[in-house]
Amino acid sequence: MEKREFTAEYKTKIVVEVLEGEKMANEIAVREQLNPKVLSNWKQEFLKNAHRAFTMTKEEKQAAKELKMAWEREQELMAKVGVLTMENDWLKKKSKEVLGYEPAGRAGFKS
């Protein structure tokens, strides 16, 4: 069985859900297909390092801010790529319908 990797965001989301107490940790572990011991370890680590949320250095805050901005920009660009791809596909389809053939692509570009 392959070892699964989890992001810090995922671990945080799950641990916060455990701490909220609306569901038992074992229920969450079963739902997420996690070993309850793994969940317990995440919770202990989270609580041990909780103070860091209030003690970030200026550089860490700036780095976190820049990382967030870069991630948001990446998401915007990925959305734009998706829109442009859909538009391009639609234009190819319509040009084939109107012209009766698919126009040759630009030199050096593959469809």
Phi, psi and omega in degrees: 000133183282138179286130181272146177251139181236141178284160177298323180297317179296312180301316180299314180302315182292315181296319178298320177298320178296314183293330178296332173078010180288332177231152178290150181302321180295323178297316180294318180300316179296313181301318183270003181056050179243150172288132180304329178294322177298314179298319178297319178296318178299316181298314179299316179297318180300311181293323179296327184254009183302326181300336181294338179296336183250002184235024179296139176285166179301319180294320178295319178296317180295317179296318179296319179296315180295321178297316179298316180296319179295319179296316179297319179296318178299318179296319177299315181293321178296320177296319180296318177300318179299315180297314181295324178296315179297316179297317180298315179298319180295316180296321177298315181298313182292321180294325177293321179294317184284315185272341181086357177208163180268121180300149178295143179289170178291148182304132177087355181249138178255147178273000000 
